[in-house]
Amino acid sequence: MATIQKRGQSYSIRVSCGYRTDGTQIIQSLTWKPEPNMTEKQIEKELTRQTVLFEEKCMKGFQVSAVKFEIFAEQWFEEFAQPNLRNTTYERMLQLRKRIYPAIGHLRLDKITPRHIQTFVNTLSKEGANEKTGKPLAPKTIRHNLSFISDVFSYAVKMGMVSDNPCGKVTIPKDEHKEKQIYTPAEVERFLELLNGEPLKYKTFFYLLLYSGFRRGEMLGLQWGDIDFEHNVISIRRTSNYTAKQGVYTDTTKTRKSQRTLKFPQFIMDMLKEYKEEQDGEALRLGDKWVETDRLYVKWNGEPMQNGTPYFWLGEFCEKHGLPFYGLHSFRHLFTSLLVNAGVDIVSVSGALGHSTISTTSNIYCHVIQEAQAKVSEAVCNALDFGRSKEARVS
């Protein structure tokens, strides 16, 4: 809202354009002087027009903020990111600063254009951008960088620091489609056979992973109270995550729909009962050294297992037995592939995976779904061809 003051023969028009990071108000002013021969009615009409025009310029970012990107981004971390983002996302954003600040941190918010950001994004796509491999950064990592910049600008718009977000005009590299690597039925059969000779802790972990498609954090967040042995169901209610600053910590599920319940076959529940008895015996043996957390997957003393432990254990297991190593998430892909190829509808698949929307499932697993649909079409064609061949023989 503009304020107008008459000063001698001139008028001062002042417009509030938001606030600086230190809390002080940003005021833009314009001095307008009417022509000598203008009547009072003409002056009033023109003053109103000049005020509206000046307000529009201010709303479009005319001479708004002199705050540098790095300074405002640090304010964003304190005011918005830390209270609202998941810890893992917050930690990732902190890591991204080392690339972004040298590129645009010294520039004023209102002076940063889509061209500045596009130039930065393009450098991430060039050879050598990844300091470890000497290759370009992965498209996903580039998106993370752009997302950080965009989130800061979105907050700046909300706070009235700038009028728009320049990131909306920036183009990022498209992901090259890479087929997800999963185990073949023969490899799964051998994997499970070899798993029978391993400790119950890891045997139950990978059987559950294969039969549920749970995420790693969901697996490690499981507590014995989440298991209903009477009805053979297991519920996901939390996750176990890790950051360098916090170490292992308990968090909410990725989305509200990630909280879900799945039913399991009896042999898996029997395996879990056996594992529970083993863990209870170990707790009794250790006495005061045992830390009671109710978690299924723990360290030697009952404390929650480190997030990297199952990954490294699987890597060593595969190397020892000559099996391909595709990582923990490959079991989630395998679980999905088995459901889709068995004809389970996409709504049920999405629910089992704990995705927030069905479109998330469709986008991630479009290739698997398309292959399954192709098989359906092929089966119909084969059936019709068989019918036509039979008719031909009869005639």
DOKE-270937 format. One line per field, with one value per residue (C-alpha): x negated, y, z; residue number from 1. Coordinates in pm, 1 decimal, decimal comma. Example, Ala and Ser with C-alpha at 12.3 -4.5 7.8 and 13.67 -1.06 7.14 Angstrom:
REM DOKE-270937
xx	[-1230,0/-1367,0]
yy	[-450,0/-106,0]
zz	[780,0/714,0]
zapa	[1/2]
REM end
This chain:
REM DOKE-270937
xx	[0,0/-145,2/-156,6/-156,4/-293,1/-292,8/-624,1/-608,8/-520,7/-603,9/-456,0/-648,2/-510,5/-642,1/-584,4/-676,1/-863,8/-905,7/-1178,9/-1553,0/-1704,1/-1775,6/-1405,3/-1421,0/-1154,8/-1244,9/-1087,1/-1100,0/-1011,2/-929,8/-904,2/-649,2/-604,0/-297,3/-318,4/-268,8/48,5/231,6/559,1/621,7/846,7/579,9/314,1/530,0/596,1/231,8/104,6/328,3/197,6/-166,7/-106,3/46,3/-236,3/-501,6/-335,1/-331,5/-702,2/-778,9/-573,3/-774,0/-1098,6/-1192,8/-1487,7/-1389,4/-1657,9/-2028,4/-2077,3/-2328,3/-2215,9/-2452,5/-2338,7/-1971,0/-2026,3/-2179,5/-1874,3/-1654,4/-1836,0/-1763,7/-1408,0/-1264,4/-1486,7/-1582,2/-1227,0/-1050,8/-1276,3/-1355,2/-1699,2/-1841,0/-1717,5/-1848,9/-2194,5/-2202,5/-2116,3/-2403,1/-2643,2/-2523,5/-2640,0/-3003,7/-2915,3/-2638,3/-2785,6/-3103,1/-2886,4/-2607,3/-2643,9/-2809,9/-2526,7/-2232,3/-1899,2/-1737,9/-2029,2/-2030,1/-1877,8/-1778,6/-2095,6/-2315,5/-2151,8/-2149,7/-2524,3/-2580,4/-2366,2/-2553,8/-2888,9/-2753,5/-2684,6/-3044,7/-3331,0/-3513,7/-3214,6/-3228,8/-3558,9/-3575,1/-3510,6/-3598,7/-3262,3/-2958,8/-2729,8/-2432,1/-2104,9/-1954,5/-2237,8/-2198,7/-1828,0/-1915,1/-2136,6/-1866,3/-1604,5/-1809,9/-1840,6/-1470,5/-1363,7/-1565,3/-1408,1/-1057,4/-1109,2/-1245,5/-927,9/-713,9/-904,3/-865,9/-1238,3/-1194,0/-894,0/-959,9/-1168,3/-1416,2/-1463,3/-1138,0/-1305,1/-1608,6/-1648,6/-1815,6/-1949,1/-1705,2/-1763,9/-1889,9/-1668,7/-1865,6/-1693,6/-1688,2/-1905,6/-1725,7/-1799,6/-1674,5/-1454,0/-1755,0/-1973,5/-1702,9/-1667,4/-2043,6/-2056,1/-1789,2/-1951,3/-2285,8/-2110,6/-1994,0/-2347,7/-2375,7/-2288,3/-1915,9/-1956,5/-2051,4/-1841,8/-1521,6/-1630,7/-1662,6/-1361,1/-1152,6/-1305,6/-1222,7/-866,4/-778,8/-968,8/-1028,8/-1280,4/-1606,2/-1508,6/-1171,6/-1339,0/-1580,5/-1298,0/-1097,0/-1019,9/-884,7/-570,2/-505,1/-464,4/-126,3/-214,1/150,6/259,1/-77,9/-99,4/-377,7/-322,2/-554,5/-528,9/-873,0/-1214,6/-1569,7/-1802,0/-2154,7/-2333,2/-2693,0/-2575,3/-2309,4/-2427,9/-2148,9/-1809,4/-1440,5/-1221,0/-871,1/-799,3/-880,3/-514,0/-187,2/-100,6/-432,4/-267,6/-118,3/-55,9/-140,2/-54,5/-330,9/-344,0/-358,4/-715,6/-845,3/-656,3/-800,6/-1148,2/-1088,0/-968,7/-1290,7/-1492,4/-1300,9/-1388,2/-1753,2/-1761,6/-1590,1/-1848,0/-2132,2/-1978,5/-1956,6/-2319,0/-2449,7/-2243,6/-2317,4/-2522,9/-2209,6/-2032,3/-1658,5/-1520,5/-1262,4/-1424,4/-1450,1/-1783,1/-2042,4/-2412,6/-2565,8/-2436,5/-2081,2/-2140,1/-1985,8/-2188,0/-2393,7/-2221,6/-2517,2/-2554,6/-2304,6/-2445,7/-2805,1/-2703,0/-2517,9/-2819,2/-3052,0/-2795,1/-2757,5/-3132,8/-3191,8/-2938,4/-2993,4/-2653,0/-2591,9/-2561,3/-2281,3/-2238,9/-1951,7/-1703,9/-1713,6/-1497,0/-1230,7/-1246,6/-1227,2/-926,1/-749,9/-836,0/-695,4/-369,5/-320,6/-398,1/-159,6/117,2/161,6/333,6/131,2/335,1/247,2/-118,0/-141,1/13,6/-226,3/-524,5/-400,5/-405,9/-221,1/-47,4/20,1/-156,4/-479,8/-459,1/-370,6/-658,2/-923,9/-813,7/-668,6/-910,5/-807,2/-438,8/-476,7/-651,1/-371,7/-109,0/-293,6/-282,8/93,8/136,4/-89,7/107,8/434,9/281,4/153,9/495,2/671,0/411,6/469,2/844,0/798,6/558,3/812,9/1083,7/854,3/790,9/1165,0/1251,1]
yy	[0,0/334,1/646,0/996,3/1314,2/1664,2/1846,1/2199,0/2179,0/1802,5/1475,3/1187,8/841,6/563,8/188,7/-96,0/-373,7/-632,5/-677,7/-733,5/-1034,4/-816,6/-733,0/-374,4/-266,5/-197,5/129,5/258,5/621,7/834,0/1211,8/1344,7/1711,9/1826,8/2054,6/2427,6/2466,9/2159,3/2205,9/2046,1/1783,9/1699,4/1681,7/1445,6/1219,6/1211,8/1155,6/850,7/718,6/775,7/596,5/290,5/273,4/299,4/28,7/-204,1/-143,6/-223,6/-543,1/-650,3/-618,8/-262,6/-165,9/-415,0/-602,4/-542,5/-866,8/-1113,2/-1469,2/-1630,8/-1405,9/-1467,3/-1842,8/-1869,5/-1687,2/-1937,2/-2226,7/-2080,2/-1957,5/-2223,4/-2523,7/-2631,7/-2618,9/-2769,7/-3006,1/-3366,7/-3397,7/-3591,7/-3327,2/-3046,4/-3206,7/-3253,9/-2887,6/-2785,8/-2990,0/-2819,8/-2478,5/-2549,3/-2546,4/-2287,7/-2007,8/-1965,4/-1946,5/-1705,9/-1642,5/-1304,4/-1175,8/-969,6/-1152,9/-896,3/-910,3/-1288,2/-1380,4/-1714,2/-1681,5/-1682,1/-1998,9/-2167,6/-2103,9/-2264,0/-2567,4/-2608,1/-2626,5/-2917,6/-3105,7/-3079,8/-3324,9/-3282,1/-3152,9/-3466,5/-3427,3/-3797,1/-3950,0/-3661,7/-3704,4/-3471,1/-3472,5/-3705,4/-3537,8/-3616,2/-3429,5/-3135,1/-3125,3/-3115,3/-2809,6/-2630,4/-2725,8/-2563,9/-2237,0/-2247,0/-2308,4/-2006,0/-1786,9/-1913,8/-1807,5/-1470,5/-1418,4/-1510,1/-1263,5/-986,4/-971,2/-1031,9/-1051,0/-1383,1/-1701,6/-1712,7/-2090,7/-2156,1/-2060,2/-2286,4/-2611,4/-2913,6/-3223,4/-3506,2/-3837,0/-4107,4/-4408,5/-4681,8/-5011,2/-5098,6/-5397,6/-5672,9/-6036,5/-6306,6/-6586,0/-6821,0/-6566,8/-6509,9/-6883,9/-6919,8/-6609,7/-6746,4/-7089,4/-6938,7/-6710,4/-7012,5/-7055,3/-6698,0/-6545,6/-6505,4/-6127,1/-6103,7/-6397,1/-6234,7/-5891,9/-5999,9/-6231,1/-5939,7/-5706,2/-5945,4/-6010,3/-5649,1/-5400,5/-5191,0/-4907,2/-4944,1/-4679,3/-4850,0/-5187,1/-5044,3/-4857,3/-5176,0/-5257,6/-5580,0/-5389,3/-5338,6/-5713,4/-5880,1/-6248,9/-6345,8/-6202,3/-6229,4/-5856,8/-5600,3/-5225,3/-4945,5/-4657,1/-4488,6/-4484,1/-4503,0/-4253,7/-4121,5/-3789,6/-3707,0/-3449,0/-3655,5/-4009,6/-4270,3/-4119,7/-4208,7/-4012,0/-4012,4/-4204,6/-4043,2/-3954,8/-4012,2/-4295,4/-4463,4/-4575,1/-4903,8/-5265,3/-5578,3/-5942,0/-6205,9/-6583,1/-6804,9/-6925,6/-6565,8/-6507,9/-6831,5/-6713,9/-6384,3/-6566,6/-6766,4/-6446,6/-6279,5/-6569,7/-6543,9/-6167,4/-6203,4/-6463,9/-6231,9/-5946,3/-6175,3/-6282,8/-5925,2/-5797,8/-5430,8/-5397,1/-5446,5/-5125,8/-5189,2/-5019,7/-5280,9/-5264,5/-5576,1/-5483,4/-5376,2/-5371,6/-5627,2/-5436,0/-5361,4/-5009,9/-4936,0/-5076,6/-4834,1/-4756,0/-4870,3/-5210,5/-5411,5/-5257,8/-5351,3/-5694,8/-5764,9/-5649,5/-5889,6/-6172,6/-6132,3/-6113,1/-6425,2/-6629,2/-6483,5/-6317,2/-5982,1/-5690,1/-5446,5/-5277,4/-5289,3/-5089,6/-5356,9/-5575,0/-5302,8/-5297,5/-5677,5/-5676,6/-5426,1/-5619,9/-5941,3/-5769,0/-5603,6/-5920,6/-6115,3/-5881,7/-5684,9/-5353,1/-5030,4/-4891,9/-5193,7/-5183,0/-4814,2/-4880,6/-5166,4/-4946,9/-4660,4/-4405,0/-4078,5/-4092,0/-4352,7/-4131,4/-4171,6/-4548,6/-4511,2/-4271,7/-4477,2/-4815,0/-4717,7/-4952,4/-5251,8/-5167,3/-5129,6/-5466,7/-5631,6/-5469,2/-5591,3/-5945,2/-5915,4/-5804,3/-6085,2/-6342,3/-6223,9/-6239,8/-6591,5/-6701,0/-6552,5/-6696,0/-7037,4/-6997,3/-6900,5/-7192,5/-7430,3/-7293,5/-7339,2/-7703,5/-7773,3/-7612,0]
zz	[0,0/-104,1/113,0/-38,2/116,1/-30,0/-0,6/-135,1/-502,6/-519,8/-394,4/-229,7/-308,9/-77,2/-123,9/113,0/-71,9/204,4/460,7/469,1/645,6/953,2/981,6/855,9/609,0/247,0/131,9/-224,2/-291,3/-593,3/-612,3/-859,8/-949,0/-1145,6/-1444,6/-1356,4/-1562,3/-1418,9/-1232,9/-890,8/-1050,3/-1309,5/-1037,9/-832,6/-1131,2/-1245,1/-891,0/-864,1/-1196,8/-1097,2/-766,7/-936,0/-1190,0/-918,8/-707,9/-1010,7/-1070,7/-708,5/-723,9/-1030,0/-838,5/-930,2/-705,9/-440,5/-252,0/-214,5/-17,2/-159,7/-232,5/19,6/303,9/233,1/181,0/529,7/663,4/475,1/642,2/984,3/928,4/698,1/618,3/968,1/1114,1/812,0/613,6/698,2/854,8/561,0/314,5/534,6/555,9/178,7/125,1/352,9/140,3/-178,8/-57,9/-147,1/-520,5/-525,5/-314,6/-523,4/-837,0/-736,2/-362,9/-419,2/-643,5/-521,5/-521,7/-748,6/-993,3/-1044,1/-1380,1/-1533,6/-1740,9/-1429,1/-1301,0/-1643,2/-1676,1/-1334,9/-1423,9/-1752,8/-1569,7/-1364,3/-1687,8/-1812,5/-1776,9/-1448,9/-1251,5/-1037,4/-854,0/-764,1/-1107,3/-1339,6/-1511,6/-1528,2/-1227,2/-1246,3/-1357,7/-1017,4/-840,5/-1078,8/-994,7/-624,8/-684,5/-882,1/-624,4/-348,2/-541,8/-631,6/-270,9/-155,7/-424,9/-347,4/12,8/-105,0/-312,3/-12,8/205,8/-51,5/-131,0/-504,5/-734,4/-910,0/-908,9/-1200,3/-1167,5/-1351,1/-1679,2/-1633,0/-1829,0/-1671,3/-1849,4/-1899,6/-1727,7/-1959,2/-1906,8/-1737,0/-1685,9/-1317,5/-1237,6/-1050,2/-977,0/-1210,9/-1068,3/-1077,3/-892,1/-630,2/-576,4/-525,8/-305,3/-71,3/-65,1/39,0/288,3/487,7/618,3/747,0/1090,1/1157,7/1179,4/810,5/696,2/827,2/700,6/337,6/338,8/468,3/212,0/-71,4/43,9/131,1/-86,2/227,4/207,4/400,7/657,0/708,0/764,5/1018,9/1193,8/1256,5/1619,4/1763,1/1855,5/1482,8/1429,2/1481,0/1501,1/1545,4/1209,7/1027,1/952,1/989,5/1005,4/896,6/1144,1/1141,5/976,7/1104,4/935,4/964,8/924,3/1009,1/1261,8/1440,4/1385,8/1382,9/1467,6/1442,9/1203,9/1059,7/740,5/406,0/345,2/529,3/289,6/367,5/691,8/582,9/683,4/483,2/537,4/527,6/476,1/784,0/728,0/749,3/1074,8/1214,5/1116,3/1296,9/1609,8/1610,7/1565,2/1852,8/2082,9/1978,4/2041,4/2379,4/2478,6/2379,9/2581,0/2884,3/2841,5/2816,8/3108,7/3185,8/2867,5/2655,7/2544,1/2509,0/2193,6/2081,4/1735,2/1519,1/1365,7/1616,0/1698,7/1932,2/2237,4/2122,9/1990,0/1646,5/1357,8/1146,8/815,3/606,9/776,9/562,5/243,1/320,4/448,9/122,3/-81,2/101,4/79,6/-298,3/-351,7/-142,1/-338,8/-686,1/-703,7/-874,6/-632,0/-717,4/-378,3/-129,3/-339,0/-609,8/-382,3/-386,7/-767,1/-775,8/-542,1/-769,8/-1083,9/-934,8/-837,0/-1176,6/-1371,6/-1148,4/-1264,2/-939,4/-1016,9/-1000,0/-707,2/-491,3/-602,5/-512,1/-172,0/-100,4/-189,3/26,7/-254,5/-191,7/-531,8/-798,3/-1052,3/-853,7/-902,4/-1270,8/-1338,5/-1159,1/-1289,7/-1629,1/-1809,9/-1595,7/-1640,1/-2017,0/-2040,8/-1842,2/-2063,7/-2372,6/-2235,2/-2185,0/-2545,0/-2664,7/-2465,0/-2622,5/-2970,0/-2907,5/-2785,3/-3088,7/-3325,8/-3168,6/-3222,5/-3587,4/-3643,4/-3497,8/-3728,6/-4026,3/-3936,9/-3895,9/-4231,4]
zapa	[1/2/3/4/5/6/7/8/9/10/11/12/13/14/15/16/17/18/19/20/21/22/23/24/25/26/27/28/29/30/31/32/33/34/35/36/37/38/39/40/41/42/43/44/45/46/47/48/49/50/51/52/53/54/55/56/57/58/59/60/61/62/63/64/65/66/67/68/69/70/71/72/73/74/75/76/77/78/79/80/81/82/83/84/85/86/87/88/89/90/91/92/93/94/95/96/97/98/99/100/101/102/103/104/105/106/107/108/109/110/111/112/113/114/115/116/117/118/119/120/121/122/123/124/125/126/127/128/129/130/131/132/133/134/135/136/137/138/139/140/141/142/143/144/145/146/147/148/149/150/151/152/153/154/155/156/157/158/159/160/161/162/163/164/165/166/167/168/169/170/171/172/173/174/175/176/177/178/179/180/181/182/183/184/185/186/187/188/189/190/191/192/193/194/195/196/197/198/199/200/201/202/203/204/205/206/207/208/209/210/211/212/213/214/215/216/217/218/219/220/221/222/223/224/225/226/227/228/229/230/231/232/233/234/235/236/237/238/239/240/241/242/243/244/245/246/247/248/249/250/251/252/253/254/255/256/257/258/259/260/261/262/263/264/265/266/267/268/269/270/271/272/273/274/275/276/277/278/279/280/281/282/283/284/285/286/287/288/289/290/291/292/293/294/295/296/297/298/299/300/301/302/303/304/305/306/307/308/309/310/311/312/313/314/315/316/317/318/319/320/321/322/323/324/325/326/327/328/329/330/331/332/333/334/335/336/337/338/339/340/341/342/343/344/345/346/347/348/349/350/351/352/353/354/355/356/357/358/359/360/361/362/363/364/365/366/367/368/369/370/371/372/373/374/375/376/377/378/379/380/381/382/383/384/385/386/387/388/389/390/391/392/393/394/395]
REM end
